[in-house]
């Protein structure tokens, strides 16, 4: 099993990257974020992994509870970084600016090119 279809996201694992393609109107609260982490760890064979999130076609809402889970890297012990594919350069700039301001505990970057996002993820250390 390397592909999972949930009501709010399609998940596919291509080592070492867990790919999330979010569906329109996805709402990510505590249970959904925990479910995403569970499947990422399972699909990766409980080895370190990166995530790639395609949010171009989706209007996603992450609740405060969901944000608290992803803000703490201790909730995701095998997670090593994420790249997000956004609609345009304005979203890319805003996401990267907020990331620089908030200083997350893991590598994060927004992109408008899937190829660039994957190349960046593969350049990150996995251990």
Secondary structure as the mmCIF struct_conf table of DSSP 4:
data_model
#
loop_
_struct_conf.conf_type_id
_struct_conf.id
_struct_conf.beg_label_comp_id
_struct_conf.beg_label_asym_id
_struct_conf.beg_label_seq_id
_struct_conf.end_label_comp_id
_struct_conf.end_label_asym_id
_struct_conf.end_label_seq_id
STRN STRN1 UNK A 3 UNK A 6
TURN_TY1_P TURN_TY1_P1 UNK A 7 UNK A 8
STRN STRN2 UNK A 9 UNK A 14
TURN_TY1_P TURN_TY1_P2 UNK A 15 UNK A 16
STRN STRN3 UNK A 17 UNK A 22
HELX_LH_PP_P HELX_LH_PP_P1 UNK A 23 UNK A 23
TURN_TY1_P TURN_TY1_P3 UNK A 24 UNK A 25
STRN STRN4 UNK A 27 UNK A 28
HELX_RH_AL_P HELX_RH_AL_P1 UNK A 30 UNK A 43
TURN_TY1_P TURN_TY1_P4 UNK A 44 UNK A 45
BEND BEND1 UNK A 46 UNK A 47
STRN STRN5 UNK A 49 UNK A 54
TURN_TY1_P TURN_TY1_P5 UNK A 56 UNK A 57
STRN STRN6 UNK A 61 UNK A 62
HELX_RH_AL_P HELX_RH_AL_P2 UNK A 64 UNK A 71
HELX_RH_3T_P HELX_RH_3T_P1 UNK A 73 UNK A 75
TURN_TY1_P TURN_TY1_P6 UNK A 77 UNK A 78
STRN STRN7 UNK A 79 UNK A 85
BEND BEND2 UNK A 87 UNK A 88
HELX_RH_AL_P HELX_RH_AL_P3 UNK A 89 UNK A 102
BEND BEND3 UNK A 105 UNK A 106
STRN STRN8 UNK A 107 UNK A 111
BEND BEND4 UNK A 112 UNK A 112
HELX_RH_AL_P HELX_RH_AL_P4 UNK A 114 UNK A 123
BEND BEND5 UNK A 124 UNK A 124
#
